[in-house]
Amino acid sequence: MVDNRLQAVKNVLELNAALFRRALEGVDQAAGERRPNDHTNSLAFIACHALDARFYLMKLAGHERTNPWQTLFDAATDITTMKEYPPLYEVVAEWDELHEATLQCLSEMSATELDAESPARFPTEDSSILGGITFLAFHEAYHVGQMGFVRKYFGFDPVVKR
């Protein structure tokens, strides 16, 4: 049974996952790696960062998984040092698998686990694991929003249609 406090977080993660997939839909590798200007990130960079953050959320929740591109991500301190990107279709496939694992992991967490002190600090007053997971869901939504903006900037259909 899912701790009721996690339901809103899971809803945000579900929406993030759908919008993440839509943001990369129909985007080829070259377009995904293109940047609007020298001061902004590409869709591919933002997607890789969001994926890496989702792996971190899983670790915080006690279910560490191996990121197949960890060494590539670790080697890059920012977009200017990112020398290579995984294929976007592989990023989406990894995202989908990780998303399902995340939902399963969260549904198995007890109140005691959620209330435990987080080993990591986040810019929130809630220093629990639940507080960390909640912040990371917000962080993910922030970057998925950036993906939608960059996608639209390059002339692709908007992620959210009215």
N, C-alpha and C positions, 0 to 999 in steps of 0.2 A: 504494500500500500504506500502510495506517495505521500510524503509529509505535505500537508496542506500549504505550508509556507513555500514549497517549491513549485506549486502549480503555475503561478504567474511567471516565474523564471522559465519553466518549461515552455509556456506559451510564447514567450519572447524568443527562445531558442528555436522553436518550430518556425516562427515567422522569419527569423534571421536565415535559417537554412533554406527556406523557399526563395527568399529574395537573393541570397547568395547565388543559388543556381540560376535564377533568372538574369542576374547581372552578368553572368558569363555566357549565357545562351546566345549562340550565333556569333560569338567573338572568336576570331582566329588568333593564333599565337602572336603574329606580328602586331595586330591591333591591340591585343591584351598587354603587350610590352611597351606600347607607345605611351608617352607621357604628354599631358596637355602643355606643360612647359617645364623649365628646369627647376621649378620650385614645388612641383607636385609629384605624386606617385602615380604609377601605372596601375591598371586593373590587376595585372598579374602580381605586382608587388603587394598590393593591398590584400588580394585573395590569399597569398602565401602567408602574410602576417596574420590574417584572421584565422587561417587554418592552424598556424602555429599556436595562436592564443587558445584555440579550442583544445589542442593537445594539452596545453597548460591547465585548462579547466579540468580536464580528466585527471591529470596528476593531482591537482588540489583535492579532487573528490576521492582520491585514493585508488584510482585505476589507471596507472601509468601505461601508456601505449607508445609504441615506437613510431616516430615520425620518419617516414622513408627519406625525407629530404632534410633532416636535422642538420647534417654537416654543411649543406648548402646554405641553410638559413643562418647557422651560427657564424659562417664566414662573412656574412654581410652585416655591417653595422648600420647601414642605411641604403637607400636605393642606388647611390653612386657606387657602392661596393658590391652590389648584387650582379654577379657576372653571368649567371645562368639561371634560367627558370625551368621548373618542371613543366611538361606539357599541360595546358589548361584542362584538357579532358581528364587527365590523371588527377589533377587537383580536385576537380568536381567529384570524381569517383571516390577519392579518399575522403572528401568532405562528407559525402552521403553515408559512407560506412561509419565514419567517426561520429556523425550525428546520431545514427541509430544506437551506437554503443553508448553515447552520452545519455540519451534518454533512458536506456536500460540501467545504466550506472546510477543515475539520479533517482530512479524509482526504487532502488535497493538501499538508499541511504537512510539511516536511522536518525531520529531527533538528536541522539547523543553525538553522532558523527557530525551532523550539521552545526551543532552548538559548540563543537570543539574550537579551540583557538587556532586561527589560521597561521601557518608558519610564514606566510608571505603577508606583506602589508600592502594595502590598497588605499586609494584616496577616498575612504569612507569611514565613518565612525564605527561601523559594525566590524569588529575584528575576528568574527567567527568564520568558519568554513562557508556557511551560508552567505555571509556578507561578501566573501571573496567570489563565490559563484555568481551572486547577484551582480557584483561589479563587472565581472567578466562577460556576463550576458549583455550588459549595457555597452561595454567596450566593443563587443562584437557588432552590436547594432550600429554603433557609431561608424565603424569601418565598412559595414555593408551599405550604409547610406552613402559613404564616399564612393563606393563601387558604382552605385546607381548614378551618381553625379558624373563621374568620369565616363561611364558608358554613354550617357545622354550627350555629354560634351562632344564625343566623337561621332554623333549622329545615329547611334543605335536607338531602337525603340526604348522608351522609358521602362524601368523595372515595374513600376506601379502605373497602371492605366486607369483613367477615370471612366 
